[in-house]
Amino acid sequence: MPEENSPLPAFIQRFLAIHPGGASHAGALLICMIGVLAGCAWMLGGFTMIVSAALAVAMMLLFSPMVSPEFVMKLLRAKPLDPHFYEATHEMVGLLCDRAGLAERPKLFVLPGKGVNAITTGTEKGTSIAISNDALHGLSPRQMRAMLAHEIAHAWHGDTRILLITDVIYRATWTVAIFGLALALFGNFNPPGWMIILFGIIPTISFLLQRAVIRNREFAADHGASDLLNGPEDMIDALLHIDQINKKRLGLIPYRSTQPPSILDTHPSIRARVNGLRALKPGTWQKFFESRRMPGS
């Protein structure tokens, strides 16, 4: 079911990954982001500006991966998860990585702060997973395994790299649009009024598409976790339990009322994710990893 009280048609909700839409369509969303950037560059300087924007994006992508997962963990103030005190958690990760066919096991860290949360960063050559304190102490072993399966599915899909690409494209689009707007308002660039309006709204369009890609990858990781767990039941149980913990732990600020509209969220609603998992037909998850080649292979 589409999100209640949403003014958007059901097919738009599926395309923007507010509501699960079956097969992943992150590629189509990325093409739309590239198209928005190309259109913005063309309005500013024609084909020459399109080439310049493409070269700038390529250079940014070339140098962005130099940021290591360990550096990201330091920025998050995450500390390595002690393998002696959390031997079972490390063992779970090892078994799930073997199931997924990951050559390198992710390094595990613990995040400070309240709420159940997990973050995956890195590439197929080296991945780190940070788990919050509330997750370590508030989830049952099956629920913890489900959350780890979700993060390992992110690693298997190379989602960190996909999200890096969307971030670079969004920043390039924002830069070109703001530069065009500044030239129109303060320089000798005199475009028609409709073009000035487009320069103003294009960054927002790119931002919404970027958010849609992130939500799309969340649905895909849920599907991947179902494959690793041989069914969606544990993932559904984990999502519902995590939602309840976060409502209590983040109760100082009304948990749900402070959430932004779903079109701005980085994650689909718990309800949408559960509906997407329940919609998986028996037999689909067993072939999820088998039918796809690992990124880089």
C-alpha positions in Angstrom: 0.0 0.0 0.0 1.3 3.5 -0.8 1.9 5.8 2.1 -1.3 7.2 3.6 -2.1 10.9 3.1 0.6 11.3 0.4 -0.4 13.6 -2.5 1.9 11.7 -4.8 0.5 9.0 -7.2 1.4 5.4 -6.4 3.8 5.0 -9.3 5.7 8.2 -8.3 6.0 6.8 -4.8 7.4 3.6 -6.1 9.8 5.4 -8.4 11.1 7.7 -5.6 11.4 4.6 -3.4 8.9 5.9 -0.8 7.0 2.7 -1.4 8.6 -0.6 -2.4 8.4 -1.2 -6.2 9.8 -4.6 -6.7 13.1 -4.7 -8.6 15.7 -2.2 -7.8 15.8 0.8 -10.1 18.7 2.8 -8.7 20.2 2.9 -12.2 17.2 4.7 -13.6 17.4 7.2 -10.7 21.1 7.8 -11.4 20.4 8.4 -15.1 17.8 11.0 -14.0 20.4 12.7 -11.8 22.9 12.7 -14.6 20.2 14.1 -17.0 19.4 16.9 -14.5 23.1 17.8 -14.2 23.6 17.7 -18.0 20.5 19.9 -18.6 21.7 22.4 -16.0 25.2 22.5 -17.6 23.7 22.9 -21.1 21.6 25.9 -20.0 24.8 27.6 -18.6 27.2 26.9 -21.4 26.0 24.4 -23.9 28.0 21.3 -24.9 31.3 22.8 -23.6 29.8 23.1 -20.1 28.4 19.6 -20.2 31.9 18.2 -21.0 33.4 20.4 -18.2 30.9 19.1 -15.7 31.5 15.5 -16.7 35.3 16.0 -16.3 34.7 17.6 -12.9 32.5 14.7 -11.7 35.1 12.2 -13.0 37.9 14.0 -11.1 35.8 14.1 -7.9 35.0 10.4 -8.1 38.7 9.6 -8.8 39.9 11.3 -5.6 36.9 10.8 -3.3 37.5 7.1 -2.6 40.9 8.1 -1.0 38.9 8.6 2.3 39.4 5.4 4.2 36.7 3.6 6.3 38.9 4.0 9.3 38.9 7.8 8.9 35.1 7.8 8.6 34.9 5.7 11.8 37.2 8.3 13.6 34.9 11.1 12.4 31.9 9.2 13.9 33.9 8.6 17.1 33.3 4.9 16.7 35.6 2.4 18.5 36.6 -1.1 17.4 34.3 -3.8 18.7 36.3 -6.0 21.0 36.3 -9.6 19.5 36.7 -11.1 23.0 33.7 -9.5 24.6 31.6 -9.7 21.4 32.8 -13.0 20.0 29.3 -14.1 18.9 28.8 -10.8 16.9 32.1 -11.3 15.1 31.2 -14.9 14.4 27.8 -13.9 13.0 29.5 -11.5 10.6 31.9 -14.2 9.4 29.1 -16.7 8.7 27.1 -14.1 6.8 30.1 -13.0 4.8 30.7 -16.6 3.8 27.1 -16.9 2.8 27.3 -13.8 0.7 30.7 -14.7 -0.8 32.5 -11.6 0.5 36.3 -12.2 0.3 37.0 -9.6 3.0 35.2 -9.6 6.3 34.1 -6.1 7.4 35.8 -4.6 10.5 33.3 -4.0 13.3 33.0 -0.8 15.4 30.7 0.5 18.1 28.9 3.8 17.8 28.3 6.2 20.7 24.9 7.8 21.2 21.3 6.7 21.7 19.1 4.6 19.4 19.6 1.5 17.4 21.6 2.2 14.3 24.2 0.7 12.0 26.4 2.3 9.3 28.4 0.6 6.6 31.2 2.3 4.7 34.1 1.4 2.4 34.4 -0.6 -0.8 34.6 -4.2 -1.7 38.3 -4.1 -0.9 37.7 -3.0 2.7 34.4 -2.4 4.5 33.7 -1.2 8.1 30.4 -1.7 9.9 29.6 0.5 13.0 26.9 -0.8 15.4 25.3 1.4 18.1 25.5 0.5 21.7 21.7 0.2 21.9 21.8 -2.3 19.1 24.4 -4.4 20.9 22.5 -4.5 24.1 18.9 -4.2 23.0 18.5 -6.8 20.2 18.1 -10.5 20.5 20.7 -12.7 18.6 18.3 -13.3 15.7 17.5 -9.6 15.5 21.2 -8.7 15.6 21.9 -11.2 12.9 19.2 -9.6 10.7 20.6 -6.1 11.2 24.1 -7.4 10.3 22.7 -9.2 7.2 21.2 -5.9 6.1 24.6 -4.1 6.4 26.5 -7.0 4.7 24.0 -6.8 1.8 24.9 -3.1 1.5 28.6 -4.1 1.4 27.9 -6.8 -1.2 26.0 -4.4 -3.4 28.8 -1.8 -3.2 26.2 0.7 -1.9 28.9 3.0 -0.4 30.3 3.6 -3.9 26.8 4.1 -5.4 26.0 6.7 -2.7 29.3 8.4 -3.3 28.4 8.7 -7.0 25.0 10.3 -6.2 26.6 12.7 -3.7 29.2 13.8 -6.2 26.5 14.3 -8.9 24.3 16.2 -6.5 27.2 18.5 -5.5 28.2 19.1 -9.1 24.6 20.0 -10.0 24.3 22.3 -7.0 27.5 24.1 -8.0 26.6 24.5 -11.6 23.0 25.8 -10.8 24.2 28.2 -8.1 27.0 29.5 -10.5 24.4 30.0 -13.2 22.0 31.8 -10.8 24.8 34.1 -9.6 25.8 35.0 -13.1 22.2 35.7 -14.0 21.6 37.9 -11.0 25.0 39.7 -10.7 26.9 39.0 -13.9 26.5 39.7 -17.6 24.6 36.4 -18.2 21.0 37.4 -19.2 19.0 34.2 -19.6 15.2 34.2 -19.9 13.1 34.2 -16.7 12.2 30.5 -17.0 15.9 29.6 -17.0 16.5 31.5 -13.8 13.6 29.7 -12.1 15.1 26.4 -13.3 18.5 27.3 -11.9 16.7 27.9 -8.5 14.8 24.6 -8.4 17.3 22.2 -10.1 19.3 21.6 -6.9 16.2 20.5 -5.1 15.3 18.1 -7.9 18.7 16.5 -7.7 18.5 16.3 -3.9 15.2 14.5 -4.1 16.5 12.0 -6.6 19.6 11.4 -4.4 17.4 10.7 -1.5 15.4 8.3 -3.7 18.5 6.4 -4.6 19.4 6.0 -0.9 15.9 4.6 -0.1 16.1 2.3 -3.1 19.3 0.8 -1.7 17.6 0.3 1.7 14.9 -1.8 0.0 17.5 -3.7 -1.9 19.5 -4.4 1.3 16.4 -5.7 3.0 15.9 -8.1 0.1 19.5 -9.1 0.3 19.2 -9.7 4.1 16.2 -11.9 3.4 18.4 -14.0 1.1 21.1 -14.3 3.7 18.6 -15.3 6.4 16.7 -17.7 4.0 13.5 -15.7 4.4 12.2 -12.2 5.5 10.8 -13.1 8.9 13.8 -12.3 11.1 14.3 -9.0 9.2 10.7 -8.0 9.8 11.0 -8.8 13.5 14.2 -6.8 13.8 12.7 -3.8 12.0 9.6 -3.7 14.2 11.7 -4.2 17.4 14.2 -1.5 16.4 11.4 0.9 15.8 10.0 0.3 19.3 13.4 0.8 20.9 14.1 4.0 19.0 10.7 5.4 20.0 11.5 4.8 23.7 15.2 5.8 23.5 14.5 9.0 21.5 11.4 9.8 23.5 12.8 13.2 24.7 11.9 14.5 21.2 8.6 13.1 19.8 10.1 10.3 17.6 7.7 10.2 14.7 6.4 13.8 14.7 9.9 15.2 14.3 10.7 13.0 11.2 10.9 14.9 7.9 8.4 14.1 5.1 9.2 10.7 3.6 10.3 12.3 0.3 13.2 13.8 2.3 14.1 10.7 4.4 17.2 8.7 3.8 15.3 5.6 4.8 11.8 4.4 3.8 9.3 4.2 6.7 9.4 1.0 8.8 5.9 0.3 7.5 7.0 0.5 3.8 10.0 -1.7 4.5 7.9 -4.3 6.3 5.4 -4.3 3.5 8.2 -4.7 0.9 9.6 -7.7 2.9 6.1 -9.3 3.2 5.6 -8.9 -0.5 8.6 -11.1 -1.3 7.4 -14.4 -2.8 8.7 -17.6 -1.4 11.7 -18.7 -3.5 12.8 -15.2 -4.6 15.3 -14.6 -1.8 17.2 -17.9 -2.3 18.2 -16.8 -5.8 19.0 -13.1 -5.0 22.7 -13.5 -4.6 23.0 -16.4 -7.0 21.5 -14.4 -9.9 23.9 -11.4 -9.5 27.6 -11.1 -10.0 29.5 -9.5 -7.2 30.6 -5.9 -8.0 34.1 -5.8 -9.5 34.0 -9.5 -10.4 
